[in-house]
């Protein structure tokens, strides 16, 4: 496997898993950016927002990858998923990872919703 495929597999876990995915794979602090908010959050606070089953029919389409240093990498992708209430969701996403002694950890995550007319 490549670093890119490893990181995309972690991204899939964040979409389809619950709090345990964030406890295992988020860094101690993580910058999160969405349309309605931007904040540095600690791992436990992020995990509390991750209800298992909140997304289904998740499809991630890679759009970019850049390894900035041996221990820092950015993965970008388009995401399509269905919210648990049945609403469709499409977003352009990028996540930055840092390599720690116990593996790659999510350090920054940005998500921009793609309007239906853009697709």
HUDA-V314337 format. One record per pair of residues at least 6 apart in sequence whose ideal C-beta (glycine too) atoms are under 7 Angstrom apart, sorted by the first residue. I is the first residue (numbers start at 1). GAP is how many residues later the second one is. Records with the same first field share a line. If there is no record, write none. Layout:
I->GAP + GAP
This chain:
3->64 + 70
4->58 + 61 + 71
6->98
7->66 + 68 + 90 + 97
8->52 + 54 + 67 + 69
10->15 + 94
11->49 + 64 + 66 + 84
12->46 + 48
13->8 + 12
14->7 + 8
15->40 + 43 + 64 + 66
16->39 + 42
17->35
18->32 + 33 + 34
19->28 + 29 + 31
21->29
22->21 + 24 + 25 + 28
23->20 + 24
25->80 + 81
26->17 + 20 + 79 + 80
27->16 + 71 + 78 + 79 + 80
28->14 + 15
29->11 + 13
30->11 + 16 + 76 + 77 + 78 + 79
31->9 + 77
32->7 + 9 + 14 + 77
33->77
34->77
35->77 + 78
53->31
54->29 + 30
55->26 + 28
56->25 + 26
57->24 + 25
58->21 + 23
59->21
60->17 + 19
61->16 + 17
62->15
63->13 + 14 + 15
64->12
65->10
66->7 + 8
67->6
68->6
71->27 + 28
72->26
73->24
74->20 + 22
75->20
76->17 + 18
77->16
78->14
79->11 + 12 + 14
80->10
81->8
82->6
83->6
90->23 + 24 + 29
91->20 + 21 + 22 + 23
92->20 + 22
93->17 + 18
94->16
95->11 + 13 + 14
96->11 + 12
97->7 + 8 + 9 + 10
98->7 + 9
